[in-house]
Amino acid sequence: MSTTSTLWDAQQRLLRVAARAIGRAHLAHAYGHCSVRLSPSEFLVCAAKPMGLIGESDIGTVVNVNGALPEGVLGEVRIHQEIYRQHPHIGGVVRSMPPAVMALSAARLTPRCLHGIGTYFSAGVPLWDDPQLVRTPEQAAAVVETLGTASAVVMRGNGAVIAGASLEDAVVLTWYLEDAARMDLALRGAGLSDHAAVISQEDAELRATRVGRIFERMWEYLTAGDSEGTAIGSP
């Protein structure tokens, strides 16, 4: 088997494992998708079906960073396309429907930085204040403009988009975003919102470390038991 073929199989496997992890963690239901960058000009997006139901025989589709989407690729994959086009450092994207994030977004709120896991969004999480599905290049460009240099953008009543240096990072950050939202929602529901100790950006940047296999351990947790599971960085 050639090196090219081995790498291709590894990317397809990673995509399936990531998709199932998102579904298994209840970060998406029937809707949502994830992708991994293949090159400066191409990325691979998961099969157009519920991520938790993607099987070992499901194959992702190659999408060009520029131009029309291939037949059968979901319309909101334009957001992935635009992220990869505007941000060459991004290696993976997750479009998800995390329930606590959705609940906050319905009130035009995004998670505050209240606990350790929330510190990975210390600069804040921008809100795309439009409940419509993103089905045009112009809408996708506007969403990515709202994302800016952040790693996540919340879409009012419509989930979130997370961009990471790798697909593994994007999956982990998706879980982190939902955990930050759960914390914020719990305090608001308990009537303690005004007493919340919001972590300063300076303290958050110190806390948001990757030392100690922080992301690796969460990836292992989210993919535990998957028949195709791989460690971060594995071929």
C-alpha positions as a printed NumPy array, in Angstrom:
array([[  0.   ,   0.   ,   0.   ],
       [  1.401,   3.429,  -0.944],
       [  2.078,   6.207,   1.554],
       [ -0.557,   8.352,  -0.178],
       [ -3.163,   5.604,   0.17 ],
       [ -2.27 ,   5.078,   3.842],
       [ -2.632,   8.785,   4.608],
       [ -5.943,   8.923,   2.734],
       [ -7.322,   6.002,   4.726],
       [ -6.113,   7.599,   7.962],
       [ -7.879,  10.887,   7.181],
       [-11.108,   9.087,   6.328],
       [-10.886,   7.086,   9.556],
       [-10.161,  10.207,  11.626],
       [-13.175,  11.924,  10.093],
       [-15.473,   9.03 ,  11.008],
       [-14.112,   8.759,  14.551],
       [-14.521,  12.501,  15.089],
       [-18.073,  12.493,  13.743],
       [-19.13 ,   9.609,  15.974],
       [-17.502,  11.267,  19.003],
       [-19.583,  14.383,  18.436],
       [-22.749,  12.317,  18.139],
       [-21.95 ,  10.104,  21.128],
       [-21.333,  13.17 ,  23.336],
       [-24.756,  14.584,  22.319],
       [-23.107,  17.614,  20.757],
       [-25.109,  17.055,  17.565],
       [-28.235,  15.115,  16.657],
       [-29.559,  14.631,  13.132],
       [-27.798,  17.785,  11.98 ],
       [-24.147,  18.784,  11.971],
       [-20.93 ,  17.907,  10.178],
       [-17.177,  17.948,  10.572],
       [-14.209,  18.249,   8.244],
       [-10.436,  17.978,   8.093],
       [ -8.044,  19.925,   5.891],
       [ -6.166,  17.855,   3.304],
       [ -4.073,  20.596,   1.697],
       [ -4.081,  24.383,   1.255],
       [ -6.758,  23.974,  -1.42 ],
       [ -8.844,  20.966,  -0.306],
       [-10.623,  19.518,   2.704],
       [-12.553,  16.356,   3.495],
       [-16.088,  16.61 ,   4.907],
       [-17.97 ,  13.76 ,   6.549],
       [-20.845,  11.899,   4.93 ],
       [-24.14 ,  13.808,   4.787],
       [-25.914,  11.865,   7.53 ],
       [-26.286,  12.106,  11.325],
       [-22.728,  12.073,  12.648],
       [-23.468,   9.513,  15.317],
       [-24.681,   7.096,  12.634],
       [-21.643,   7.313,  10.385],
       [-20.293,   3.803,   9.896],
       [-16.938,   2.331,   8.987],
       [-17.91 ,   2.138,   5.321],
       [-18.982,   5.783,   5.042],
       [-16.615,   7.909,   3.003],
       [-16.12 ,  11.651,   3.265],
       [-16.16 ,  13.938,   0.237],
       [-13.281,  16.098,  -0.967],
       [-14.265,  19.769,  -1.264],
       [-12.233,  22.528,  -2.887],
       [-11.644,  25.62 ,  -0.783],
       [-12.776,  27.7  ,  -3.751],
       [-15.747,  27.135,  -6.024],
       [-19.055,  25.308,  -5.847],
       [-19.775,  22.495,  -3.418],
       [-19.754,  18.978,  -4.882],
       [-23.098,  17.275,  -5.434],
       [-24.49 ,  15.73 ,  -2.267],
       [-22.506,  17.948,   0.117],
       [-24.648,  19.815,   2.656],
       [-25.193,  23.533,   2.093],
       [-23.709,  24.751,   5.37 ],
       [-20.388,  23.134,   4.475],
       [-19.842,  26.531,   2.845],
       [-18.93 ,  27.711,   6.362],
       [-16.099,  25.157,   6.505],
       [-15.035,  26.213,   3.021],
       [-14.859,  29.853,   4.014],
       [-12.961,  29.142,   7.244],
       [-10.331,  27.14 ,   5.384],
       [-10.101,  29.83 ,   2.73 ],
       [ -9.646,  32.714,   5.175],
       [ -7.593,  30.927,   7.853],
       [ -4.733,  28.78 ,   6.488],
       [ -3.752,  27.664,  10.017],
       [ -7.073,  25.904,  10.615],
       [ -6.93 ,  22.12 ,  10.181],
       [-10.379,  20.99 ,  11.335],
       [-13.934,  22.333,  11.653],
       [-16.98 ,  21.074,  13.551],
       [-20.533,  22.308,  12.948],
       [-22.529,  21.169,  15.972],
       [-25.759,  21.589,  17.908],
       [-24.749,  21.614,  21.606],
       [-27.93 ,  21.964,  23.746],
       [-26.678,  24.346,  26.452],
       [-24.977,  26.536,  23.851],
       [-28.268,  26.592,  21.929],
       [-30.237,  27.574,  25.035],
       [-27.965,  30.515,  25.823],
       [-27.939,  31.614,  22.203],
       [-31.734,  31.896,  22.177],
       [-31.252,  34.724,  24.688],
       [-28.472,  36.194,  22.531],
       [-25.876,  34.99 ,  25.036],
       [-22.667,  33.01 ,  24.617],
       [-20.781,  31.231,  27.428],
       [-18.837,  33.369,  29.876],
       [-15.407,  32.321,  31.118],
       [-16.354,  30.854,  34.516],
       [-14.276,  27.701,  35.024],
       [-11.099,  26.02 ,  33.876],
       [-12.465,  24.519,  30.696],
       [-14.062,  27.828,  29.767],
       [-10.656,  29.513,  29.738],
       [ -9.974,  28.136,  26.274],
       [-12.412,  30.819,  25.077],
       [-10.888,  33.636,  27.14 ],
       [-11.255,  36.205,  24.36 ],
       [-15.001,  35.558,  24.287],
       [-17.275,  33.688,  21.911],
       [-18.905,  35.868,  19.23 ],
       [-22.589,  35.517,  18.333],
       [-23.921,  35.281,  14.782],
       [-27.266,  36.938,  15.479],
       [-29.328,  35.302,  12.748],
       [-31.384,  32.082,  13.123],
       [-31.436,  31.302,   9.395],
       [-29.569,  28.392,   7.847],
       [-26.401,  29.425,   6.028],
       [-26.94 ,  28.436,   2.417],
       [-25.087,  31.058,   0.38 ],
       [-21.418,  32.036,   0.034],
       [-22.302,  35.527,   1.236],
       [-23.85 ,  34.198,   4.455],
       [-20.882,  31.902,   5.041],
       [-18.437,  34.779,   4.595],
       [-20.423,  36.864,   7.1  ],
       [-20.384,  34.047,   9.679],
       [-16.617,  33.668,   9.312],
       [-16.17 ,  37.421,   9.578],
       [-18.051,  37.231,  12.887],
       [-15.804,  34.346,  13.981],
       [-12.761,  36.514,  13.364],
       [ -9.726,  35.129,  15.207],
       [-11.823,  33.242,  17.783],
       [-11.999,  29.448,  17.815],
       [-15.801,  29.321,  18.012],
       [-18.819,  31.242,  16.809],
       [-22.309,  30.647,  18.19 ],
       [-25.274,  30.935,  15.827],
       [-28.472,  32.193,  17.468],
       [-30.822,  29.252,  17.93 ],
       [-28.756,  27.272,  15.458],
       [-25.746,  25.714,  17.188],
       [-22.096,  26.574,  16.788],
       [-19.062,  26.303,  14.54 ],
       [-15.675,  25.46 ,  16.04 ],
       [-12.351,  25.764,  14.223],
       [ -9.153,  24.135,  15.459],
       [ -5.555,  23.618,  14.444],
       [ -6.579,  19.989,  13.833],
       [ -9.853,  18.097,  13.694],
       [ -9.047,  16.546,  17.08 ],
       [ -8.651,  20.057,  18.525],
       [-11.97 ,  21.152,  17.022],
       [-13.767,  18.152,  18.551],
       [-12.257,  18.8  ,  21.99 ],
       [-13.068,  22.511,  21.779],
       [-16.661,  21.653,  20.88 ],
       [-16.975,  19.706,  24.139],
       [-15.261,  22.53 ,  26.042],
       [-17.678,  25.099,  24.599],
       [-20.699,  23.069,  25.667],
       [-19.232,  22.551,  29.157],
       [-18.697,  26.312,  29.476],
       [-22.308,  26.84 ,  28.422],
       [-23.575,  24.242,  30.936],
       [-21.734,  26.056,  33.726],
       [-23.121,  29.442,  32.706],
       [-26.644,  28.098,  32.259],
       [-26.557,  26.365,  35.657],
       [-25.58 ,  29.567,  37.458],
       [-28.246,  31.553,  35.641],
       [-30.861,  28.895,  36.437],
       [-29.894,  28.937,  40.12 ],
       [-30.243,  32.707,  40.274],
       [-26.496,  33.099,  40.863],
       [-25.561,  34.836,  37.634],
       [-24.823,  38.15 ,  39.352],
       [-22.423,  36.347,  41.713],
       [-20.528,  34.564,  38.951],
       [-16.764,  34.978,  39.207],
       [-15.876,  35.646,  35.594],
       [-12.229,  34.778,  35.028],
       [-10.146,  37.642,  33.671],
       [ -8.526,  37.217,  30.293],
       [ -5.072,  37.398,  31.888],
       [ -5.855,  34.596,  34.346],
       [ -7.65 ,  32.622,  31.652],
       [ -4.66 ,  32.719,  29.332],
       [ -2.489,  31.296,  32.139],
       [ -5.031,  28.568,  32.881],
       [ -5.691,  27.541,  29.274],
       [ -2.638,  25.311,  29.046],
       [ -2.067,  22.315,  26.795],
       [  0.695,  20.92 ,  28.994],
       [ -0.081,  17.563,  30.588],
       [ -1.848,  15.999,  27.593],
       [ -4.893,  18.199,  28.21 ],
       [ -6.355,  17.881,  24.723],
       [ -5.076,  14.356,  24.201],
       [ -6.855,  13.054,  27.3  ],
       [-10.165,  14.657,  26.315],
       [ -9.859,  13.199,  22.8  ],
       [ -9.264,   9.764,  24.362],
       [-12.314,  10.234,  26.586],
       [-14.566,  11.288,  23.705],
       [-13.434,   8.479,  21.389],
       [-13.207,   5.681,  23.981],
       [-14.679,   2.439,  22.69 ],
       [-14.793,   3.52 ,  19.054],
       [-13.897,   0.593,  16.8  ],
       [-11.68 ,   2.844,  14.666],
       [-10.413,   5.019,  17.522],
       [ -7.027,   6.683,  17.13 ],
       [ -4.828,   8.772,  19.393],
       [ -4.039,  12.364,  18.473],
       [ -1.273,  12.378,  15.921],
       [ -1.582,   8.671,  15.088],
       [ -1.397,   7.618,  11.413]])
